[in-house]
Structure formats: C-alpha cells, structure tokens
Amino acid sequence: MGMNPADMFKAAGLFRRFQNNHPKVVQFIQLQQGRGVPEGTVIEMTIQRPGEEMQVTNMRVLADDIEILNEIRQMKQ
C-alpha cells in the first residue's frame, strides 16, 4: 500500500519547503536518525509560544515504538 504519485510529489515539495524554513531542524533529525534511536533513548520536546510559559515533555523510546515506526516505514515502500 503506497502513496499515489501525485501525493508523493506533493509530499516531497512540502518537505523541501519545511527544510528551507528550518534547515537546522532537518539536519539534526537526519543526523540522529542516521545514528539510530535505540530502546531507552529519551526524546524531549519543548514548546515556547509567544507570551506563554514553556511547556516540556519527554518520552523514553520503547521496543514497541521501534516496531511501530518500522511497520510505518514498510508501508511507505
């Protein structure tokens, strides 16, 4: 079950646009993905909206998370 070609082109264009807007974020994600994210890795996310207090959360990567992401990757092929 793959994407249709029109959706793939649209997704690629949207990704390029995001990459142009946020090159450091994309580079960071690609570097970390290349190194792998093993079970037990902690991923922390912070959001700072204008005029509001910072919100922070984190997650510890589970074996099930890795399995879910691997299945999603296979679906995209």
Residue pairs with C-beta under 8 A, 6 or more apart in sequence:
1 75
2 75
2 76
2 77
3 11
3 76
18 26
19 26
37 43
37 61
37 66
38 61
38 66
39 61
39 62
39 63
39 65
39 66
40 60
40 61
41 60
41 61
42 58
42 59
42 60
42 61
43 58
43 59
43 61
44 56
44 57
44 58
45 56
45 57
45 58
46 54
46 55
46 56
47 54
47 55
47 56
48 54
48 55
59 65
